Amino acid sequence: MEMKWVCKTLELHLVLLLLLILVSEGFDLNPDDRNSLLLFRSLVQDPNQRLSTWVGSSCTNWTGLACDNRTGHVVSINLTGMNLSGQVHPSMCKLSYLEFLILSHNNFTGSIPLCLGALHSLKTLDLSRNRLLGNVPDTLMRLRSLRQLVLSDNQLGGYFPWWVGNFSSNLEKIDMSFNSFRGEIPESLFYLKSLKYLDLESNCLLGNVHDFYQSLVFLNLGSNRFSGTLPCFSASASSLAVLKLANNSVVGGIPTCIASLEALTHLNLSFNHLNYEISPRLVFLEKLLVLDLSFNDLSGPLPSKIAETTDKSGLVLLDLSHNRFSGEIPLKITELKSLQALFLSHNLLTGEIPARIGNLTYLQMIDLSHNMLSGSIPLNIVGCFQLLALIVNNNNLSGEIQPELDALDSLKILDISSNRISGEIPLTLAGLKSLEIVDLSSNNLSGTLSDAITKWSNLKYLSIARNKLSGSLPNWLFSFEAIQMMDFSTNKFTGFIPDGNFNTSLNFNSGRRNIIMPAIAKPRNVDIEIYVAVVGTNELSFNYDLLSTVGIDLSDNLLRGGIPEGLFELPSLEYLNLSYNFLDGQVPVLDKMLSLRALDLSHNSLTGQIPGNISSLEELTLLNLSYNGFSGFVPEKQGYRKFPGAFAGNPDLCLESSSGEGCNNASIPLVPGKTSKEETDEGLISIWVFFVSFFVSFYLGVVALFCSGRMRSYILQTKI
């Protein structure tokens, strides 16, 4: 198990510290070793002056060193995380008694020195998390005493070293993850009896997933190009604690022998091509904490029993999302009392959400979205009093939002969008003061906006679009300090757009943003990136990123009156849609909207001249001012040709002719052969294209996992 190796590493560092404090006390550095170290230091950039203690001759005073108490020879160097840079100078190779060389978490560049193979006493070589380039030199095969070879998180490449499996009979740990090695794993590595820990994640390795013939504790081959079917790993039946094969091309079913791995705590087979049904005989032991089978092609009913559980142990994270499971959610899942995260989204599940879901009192996250679940959200869910994220969008759920949901006072994410939920937004939801992401869109909600919403002081994203809400927009509408996106479109709101509180939102007023948006995203979806990590023995941590565009959408309502000037003075606003209302008056100047990317004011009754500074808005890529009452002359230098169809349907508006003679009437479609109706449709398509090409999709995904202190990250939509 990775935790054991973390502990083992800590023990190693403690031993080194004791050597530094006790063993070296009173003994001088060997003069030759001292000269070699001073040469190394002279060629290293040390901005934090961490090596400034390398003066004098007493080994005890030299940071990161431990020496032999008889000879004064350096036996250990540990310079982890000292922000050092430069190249690893060959003078290090003259420290012939060196047993531990740890230079991890720095910024060393260049290649691995060939002469390191001369350090015949070396037991640990850790150069991880630097910027080293090139191949792993064959000279390292001379290190016959080596126990740990850690080269992860560099820029190393070439074919995977052929000699790794047969140069040291003491080698216990190999970590060459997050590099660019290619080719196949040498056969000798499968038979290296001393090997306990192997991490080759995120390389370009290929070949069939092979069985190993030693007692492994940790095996991570994730994010490579491995194929074939799953072996049983029977030689590791009593030892293997962590097995990660995610993001490969493994095919076939999951053999029931996998459940015979007695020590297994983490299993990640996500992002493969696994198929068939899960055998009812595949039942894992209670030691299993994390099971991720997501993003495969598994089918059939959800297993009625996937793992043993006790009152004190059992699954913490279960992810079966993005498969083709069908049928109802089995009641046995509600008996996994240790469960803290449950992800069953993007399947073909039917039936109701089990009422006994409330038995999962440790549950922090539940995602049942994109299924065909029916019925109402069970009231018993309030038994999950630690719940942080409730995501059930895109189902066939009905009924009303129960007032008793206010008992979930830790809830940060609530997404019940795209269902058939009706009734009003209960006043009691004011008690959910921790809410940050709320999506109630695409339902049958009615009534007016409740002042309860103002209690959501941490609100970042709010969508109540595509409902039947009515009444006037309240004065507190723009009073949320952390708000980033609000979508109130396609309702029956009346009255005026509130004028005030525009300066409250930090996201609307923080100036230019330099966030690079993805090229493709889903239109009008509430998406976030959720990070889940299992830390310690069985505790889950939760975090998320909201990468949404900064925007306001009040389109397709019954709003009237003028546009408040304050709405056009928000320097960070990227998207503003007020189309399909009854707004009148003139458009305020746009010169302060430095971040504006899309503006749709179409299908209103706006008058006056087109704002003169449209061409100065460098970020603006979509503009639609069609079907209003604009008038006057628009010079070509205003850049209107960047926005075909944006001015159609304004009979009194003249656009400067490209020939310089007169002007074109703006009511004539700018695209030859298009009618006004067709051009209107094109304007609508433009806004949809904006969402597709710009609006960030952040869909519940989960990061994290694997192994105690340092777990692999999941992102439910962009899982690594």
Secondary structure, DSSP 8 states (H G I E B T S, - for coil): -HHHHHHHHHHHHHHHHHIIIIITTT-B--HHHHHHHHHHHHTSB-TT-TTTT--SSBGGGSTTEEE-TTT--EEEEE-TTS--EEE--GGGGG-TT--EEE--SSEEESB--GGGGG-TT--EEE--SS--EE---GGGGG-TT--EEE--SSEEEEE--TTTTTS-TT--EEE--SSEEEE---HHHHT-TT--EEE--SSEEEEE-----S--SEEE--SSEEEE-----GGGTTT--EEE--SSEEEE---GGGGG-TT--EEE--SSEEEEE--TT--B-TT--EEE--SSEEEEE--S--B---SS-S-SEEE--SSEEEE---GGGGG-TT--EEE--SSEE-SB--GGGGG-TT--EEE--SS--BS---GGGGG-TT--EEE--SS---SB--GGGGG-TT--EEE--SS--EE---GGGGG-TT--EEE--SSEEEE---GGGGG-TT--EEE--SSEEEEE--TTTT--TT--EEE--SSEEEE----S-TTS-HHHHS--------S---TT----EEEEEEETTTEEEEEEE-----EEE--SSEEEE---GGGG--TT--EEE--SSEEEEE----TT-TT--EEE--SSEEEE---TTGGG-TT--EEE--SSEEEEEE-GGG-GGGSTTTTTT-TEEEEE-TTSSSEEETTS-SSTT--HHHHHHHHHHHHHHHHHHHS----------SSSSS-----SSS--
